Amino acid sequence: MMPSKREVVARPAFSPVLFMTVEGEPMNFFLRPGPIKRKLQPLISAGGGMLCNVQQPGAILLTDPEDRSVIPESTAYVSTQYIYDCAEKNEQLNLEDYRLNPEKVQRHSARLSNSKNNLKTLHMKESQFDPGRRHKSLWSCIRKGSQ
């Protein structure tokens, strides 16, 4: 059966490698189940990314900006707006611009007197997104299936 014109128009019109790393690996995302996850699944998949059913090491943790008050300080979440903006602009934007963890605000405040500790904290946060670990988590997503 031929798809109708309406179905063809409804498909995302952005790069099929939008959510892939420079190494050609899919970017792994995790988002709690719910209506936003169902909305983002087709966008992430169409852009070459993977949305994991369970939180995996190296996966980018997405959350709705409305939920930012419940984000643990020790966890680096990224706003779901990142996916929408990347799709709209058809380019992979800087994840750091979409970080929601409270420490980001503190890093830019006047309380930066102890810059060594802040740099150490920043380094630890960035190491959670080591591309080498993403490769392993990709297989975990594939084995467990994605939504």
Secondary structure as UniProt FT lines:
FT   HELIX           5..10
FT   TURN            16..19
FT   TURN            22..23
FT   STRAND          28..30
FT   HELIX           35..46
FT   TURN            47..48
FT   STRAND          50..52
FT   TURN            57..58
FT   STRAND          60..63
FT   HELIX           65..70
FT   TURN            73..74
FT   STRAND          77..79
FT   HELIX           81..89
FT   HELIX           95..98
FT   HELIX           102..107
FT   TURN            110..113
FT   HELIX           115..127
FT   TURN            128..129
FT   HELIX           131..144
//
